[in-house]
């Protein structure tokens, strides 16, 4: 049976929508096919694998930037992956990813990320789990015991505060690895729509520098239904604080609902410093969404990064994916990493330099695992002489993700 992999056209949308419904479920009122105007305005890239019987597999690519190592990195976010049940296991997915990721490189995207439903499928394609986006349930009664902040007050945000909210997210995200920058569609939201999506957005204001104060944190929340604490639930999409007192002020504001709401379902990731001000960590993970990463361009991802290891020189290689295979030498000069491609065959380098699998490269880049742990997992082989330097090459930043796609 012949197979054609190509970008999805608007004429393919009925089959594309049907296949998505089979994979992810269909609402009771059906899943409508988008209008041409909606589809063209969405800003994503869709790919399909077509055989003699029609659309066999599909995926969607979001082009955006995410924060890694203090810079906004062009990223291909993969979503909506679906294969028709009768064609699963046929190899269609591999060819679909090959085409979509090649186009991503042409767009200058040097990494790719996704939220998997089955991580094993994507591990075979070079992706690895580097973090998790979680919804965590917090009893509001516990928040009433958060210590009172000093020099910080809260107030309700308005559309006029949008730039201040964006600035807080920017400062927080730039200090992490992983967050979507929210500078591109579909993650950039017009101010009016951003505020319309929530019951309220609460600001934490530093009043120590004057009456006007500086916005140093925000929480966006949806109140939800009901007023019986045993059953009422509110949702908190973001609770981002730039100081401990900002975190205390925001948590106490959420906790003030405790007479009518029993639980706050908070979107978070990793060990968020905003949670360190809580008197205890009594909470329940409602849902966890692992986040996977793949490197698309070794030089593009690892070159030009700030590193504290001035003068370091690390030869390494990547093996196990034909689009990444090769030998490299990384040096640090003027505080920045530089990569040079070495004219060595991958099979000739194991005795003289460390060799990373594509998965190991992703884990090392994200700061999710040390070189020692990569060896334990089988994602780093070859000479061990540079393991310590590989681990210390990039300043450690926590992995945090707050946007699901």
C-alpha positions in Angstrom: 0.0 0.0 0.0 1.5 3.4 -1.0 1.9 6.1 1.6 2.1 9.9 1.0 3.1 12.2 3.8 2.2 15.9 3.1 0.8 19.0 4.8 -2.9 18.8 5.5 -5.1 21.0 3.3 -8.4 22.5 4.2 -10.2 19.8 2.1 -8.8 17.2 4.5 -10.3 18.8 7.6 -13.4 16.5 7.9 -11.1 13.4 8.0 -8.6 15.2 10.2 -11.3 16.2 12.7 -12.8 12.7 12.6 -9.5 11.1 13.4 -8.9 13.5 16.2 -12.2 12.6 17.7 -11.5 8.9 17.6 -8.2 9.5 19.4 -9.1 12.0 22.0 -12.9 11.6 22.3 -15.8 13.5 20.9 -18.0 15.9 23.0 -21.6 15.0 23.3 -22.6 17.8 20.9 -20.0 16.6 18.3 -16.7 18.1 17.2 -17.3 20.7 14.4 -15.0 21.0 11.5 -13.4 24.5 11.6 -14.3 27.0 9.0 -11.6 27.9 6.5 -11.1 31.3 8.2 -10.7 29.7 11.6 -8.3 27.1 10.2 -6.1 29.7 8.3 -6.0 32.1 11.3 -5.0 29.4 13.8 -1.3 29.7 12.9 -0.3 26.0 13.3 1.1 23.5 10.8 -0.8 20.2 10.2 0.6 17.0 8.6 -1.0 13.9 7.5 0.0 10.4 6.3 -2.3 9.2 3.5 -2.5 5.7 2.1 -4.8 4.2 -0.5 -7.7 4.3 2.1 -7.3 8.0 3.0 -5.9 9.7 6.0 -4.1 7.2 8.2 -2.3 9.4 10.7 -2.1 13.1 11.7 -0.3 15.6 13.9 -0.1 19.3 14.5 2.9 21.6 15.0 2.9 24.8 17.0 5.8 27.1 16.3 6.7 29.1 19.4 9.6 30.0 21.6 10.4 28.5 25.0 12.9 29.5 27.6 16.1 27.5 28.0 19.3 28.7 29.6 18.2 32.3 29.7 17.2 32.6 26.1 14.0 32.2 24.0 14.6 29.1 21.9 12.6 28.4 18.7 10.5 25.3 19.4 8.3 22.9 17.5 5.5 21.9 19.8 3.8 18.6 18.6 0.2 18.0 19.5 -2.9 16.1 18.3 -1.0 13.0 17.2 -3.4 10.3 16.1 -3.2 7.1 14.0 -6.3 5.3 12.8 -6.7 2.1 14.9 -6.5 -0.2 11.9 -3.1 1.3 10.9 -1.4 1.4 14.2 2.0 -0.3 14.2 2.4 0.3 10.5 5.3 2.8 10.8 3.2 5.7 9.6 4.1 7.8 12.6 7.8 7.7 12.0 7.5 9.0 8.5 5.0 11.7 9.7 7.5 12.9 12.3 10.4 12.9 9.9 8.5 15.2 7.5 7.2 17.5 10.2 10.5 17.9 12.0 12.4 18.5 8.8 10.0 21.4 8.1 10.6 22.6 11.7 14.3 22.8 11.0 13.6 24.8 7.9 11.7 27.2 10.2 14.7 27.5 12.4 13.2 25.5 15.3 16.1 23.8 17.1 14.1 21.8 19.7 10.8 20.0 19.7 8.5 19.3 22.7 5.3 17.4 23.3 3.0 16.0 26.0 2.7 12.2 25.4 -0.1 9.9 26.2 2.4 7.0 25.7 6.0 8.1 26.3 7.4 4.8 24.9 6.2 5.7 21.4 8.1 9.0 21.4 11.2 7.7 23.0 11.8 5.7 19.9 11.8 8.9 18.0 14.4 10.6 20.2 12.1 12.4 22.7 12.6 12.0 26.4 10.7 13.1 29.5 12.3 16.2 31.1 9.5 17.4 33.4 5.8 17.4 34.1 2.9 19.8 34.0 0.6 18.9 36.9 -2.7 19.9 38.3 -2.5 19.7 42.1 -5.4 20.0 44.6 -4.7 22.1 47.7 -7.0 22.3 50.7 -7.9 25.9 51.2 -8.0 25.6 54.9 -4.2 25.0 54.9 -3.7 28.4 53.1 -5.2 30.3 56.0 -2.1 29.4 58.0 0.3 31.0 55.6 2.3 33.7 57.3 1.2 37.3 56.6 3.4 39.1 54.1 5.4 42.1 54.8 5.2 45.1 52.5 3.0 43.3 50.0 -0.7 43.9 49.3 -3.0 42.4 46.7 -5.5 44.0 44.4 -7.7 42.9 41.4 -6.0 43.4 38.0 -7.6 45.2 35.1 -6.8 45.3 31.4 -4.5 48.2 32.1 -2.3 45.9 34.2 -1.7 43.4 31.3 1.8 44.6 30.6 2.7 44.2 34.3 1.4 40.6 34.3 3.4 39.8 31.2 6.5 41.3 32.7 6.2 39.1 35.9 5.7 36.0 33.7 8.8 37.0 31.6 11.0 37.5 34.7 9.9 34.2 36.1 10.1 32.2 32.9 13.6 33.6 31.9 15.0 32.1 35.1 13.7 28.5 34.3 14.2 25.9 31.6 11.1 25.0 29.7 8.4 27.6 30.0 6.6 28.7 26.8 7.4 32.4 26.3 3.7 33.2 25.5 5.0 35.6 22.8 3.5 33.7 19.8 0.1 32.2 18.9 -1.7 30.3 20.3 -0.1 31.2 23.6 -0.1 35.0 23.2 -3.5 36.2 24.2 -4.9 39.7 23.6 -5.4 41.6 26.9 -9.2 41.7 26.7 -9.4 37.9 26.1 -6.9 37.1 28.8 -9.0 38.8 31.5 -12.3 37.5 30.1 -11.0 33.9 30.5 -10.8 34.3 34.3 -13.1 35.2 37.2 -10.2 37.3 38.4 -6.5 38.0 38.2 -5.0 39.0 41.5 -1.8 41.1 41.7 0.8 41.1 44.4 2.1 44.7 44.9 5.3 45.6 46.6 4.5 48.8 48.6 8.0 49.2 50.2 9.1 51.5 47.4 6.1 53.9 47.4 2.4 54.0 47.4 2.0 53.0 43.7 4.1 49.9 44.2 5.5 47.4 41.8 3.7 44.3 40.6 5.8 41.3 41.8 3.3 38.4 41.3 -0.1 37.4 40.0 -2.6 34.6 40.2 -5.2 33.9 37.6 -8.2 32.0 38.8 -11.7 30.7 38.0 -14.1 30.6 40.9 -16.2 27.6 39.8 -19.6 26.6 41.0 -21.2 26.0 44.4 -20.5 27.3 47.9 -20.2 24.1 49.9 -16.5 23.6 50.9 -16.9 19.8 50.7 -17.7 19.9 46.9 -16.7 23.4 45.6 -13.5 23.6 43.6 -11.7 26.7 42.1 -9.0 26.6 39.5 -5.8 28.5 39.6 -4.0 28.6 36.2 -1.0 30.7 37.3 0.4 31.6 40.7 3.7 33.2 39.9 5.6 35.2 42.6 8.9 36.9 42.4 9.4 37.1 46.2 8.4 35.0 49.1 6.1 37.7 50.4 4.4 37.9 47.0 3.7 34.2 47.2 2.4 34.5 50.7 0.0 37.3 49.7 -1.3 35.4 46.7 -1.8 32.1 48.6 -3.6 34.0 51.4 -6.0 35.6 48.9 -6.8 32.2 47.4 -7.2 30.8 50.9 -9.7 33.6 51.8 -12.3 31.5 49.8 -12.1 28.7 52.4 -15.6 29.3 53.9 -17.2 28.5 50.5 -14.6 26.6 48.5 -12.8 23.5 49.8 -10.1 23.0 47.2 -7.9 24.9 44.8 -6.7 23.0 41.7 -3.4 24.7 40.9 -1.4 24.3 37.7 2.2 23.8 38.6 5.4 21.9 37.8 8.4 20.6 39.6 9.2 22.0 43.1 7.9 25.5 42.5 9.5 28.0 44.9 6.1 29.7 45.4 5.0 26.5 47.3 7.9 26.8 49.7 6.1 29.4 51.8 3.2 27.0 52.6 3.1 25.6 56.2 2.9 22.1 54.8 2.6 20.4 51.4 -0.6 18.6 52.0 -1.9 18.2 48.4 -3.0 15.7 45.9 -1.9 15.4 42.3 -5.1 15.4 40.3 -3.5 14.9 36.9 0.1 14.7 35.7 1.2 15.5 32.1 4.8 14.4 31.4 6.7 16.8 29.1 9.1 15.4 26.5 11.9 17.1 24.5 14.0 16.3 21.5 16.9 18.2 20.0 16.5 19.0 16.3 19.7 20.9 15.7 22.8 20.1 17.8 24.7 23.3 16.9 21.6 25.5 17.1 20.6 24.2 20.6 24.0 24.0 22.2 25.8 26.9 20.6 25.7 30.4 21.9 24.7 29.5 25.4 26.1 31.3 28.5 28.4 29.0 30.5 30.4 29.6 33.7 33.2 27.1 32.5 35.4 29.6 30.7 38.1 27.8 28.7 36.3 24.4 28.8 36.8 22.1 25.9 34.6 19.0 25.6 34.6 16.6 22.6 31.4 14.6 22.4 29.3 12.7 19.9 25.6 11.9 19.3 24.6 8.5 18.0 21.3 6.8 17.3 19.4 9.2 15.1 20.5 9.8 11.5 19.5 13.5 11.7 21.7 14.1 14.7 24.6 11.6 14.4 28.0 13.2 14.4 31.0 14.2 16.4 31.5 17.7 17.9 33.8 19.7 20.0 32.3 22.3 22.4 34.4 25.1 23.7 33.6 28.0 26.1 35.1 31.4 25.3 34.0 34.8 26.5 31.4 33.0 28.6 29.6 31.5 25.6 29.5 28.0 24.1 30.9 27.4 20.6 30.5 24.2 18.6 32.7 22.8 15.8 31.7 19.7 13.8 34.5 17.1 13.7 35.2 14.9 10.7 34.8 11.6 12.5 32.5 8.7 11.8 30.3 7.9 14.8 31.6 4.3 15.0 35.1 5.6 15.5 34.6 7.8 18.5 33.6 5.6 21.4 37.1 5.1 22.8 38.0 8.8 22.8 34.9 10.8 23.7 31.5 10.5 25.4 28.6 9.5 23.1 25.1 10.6 23.9 21.9 9.0 22.6 19.3 11.5 21.2 17.4 11.0 24.5 20.5 11.6 26.5 21.2 14.8 24.6 17.7 16.0 25.4 18.0 15.2 29.1 21.4 16.9 29.3 20.3 20.0 27.5 17.2 20.4 29.7 19.3 19.9 32.9 17.0 17.0 33.8 19.8 14.4 34.4 23.5 14.4 35.2 26.0 12.6 33.0 26.4 10.0 35.7 22.7 9.3 35.6 22.7 9.2 31.8 25.2 6.4 32.0 23.1 4.5 34.4 20.2 4.8 32.0 22.3 3.8 29.0 22.0 7.2 27.3 25.7 8.0 27.6 28.5 5.7 26.6 32.1 6.0 25.5 35.0 7.6 27.4 34.0 9.0 30.8 36.7 11.6 31.1 34.4 14.6 30.4 31.4 13.5 32.4 31.8 16.1 35.2 32.3 18.9 32.7 29.3 17.9 30.6 27.1 18.0 33.8 28.5 21.5 34.8 28.6 23.0 31.4 25.3 24.9 31.6 24.1 26.6 34.8 21.4 24.5 36.5 17.9 25.8 36.1 14.7 24.1 37.2 12.5 22.6 34.5 9.0 24.3 34.7 6.1 24.2 32.2 2.8 25.9 32.6 1.1 25.7 29.2 -0.5 22.6 27.8 -0.9 22.0 24.1 
